[in-house]
């Protein structure tokens, strides 16, 4: 997939992280999801989403 701008890359990374979180977060109390975006030559961006839950009672 080719994206035209950095803003497009950021939107796509956020969309993918949210999709993964929807499927993975119920599995535990702490989760970190990361992804890398590459051009044909090299990595160009990394995005991470961290989730932490603590029961108080």
Helices and strands as residue ranges (DSSP letters): H 6-24, G 25-27, E 30-38, E 43-52
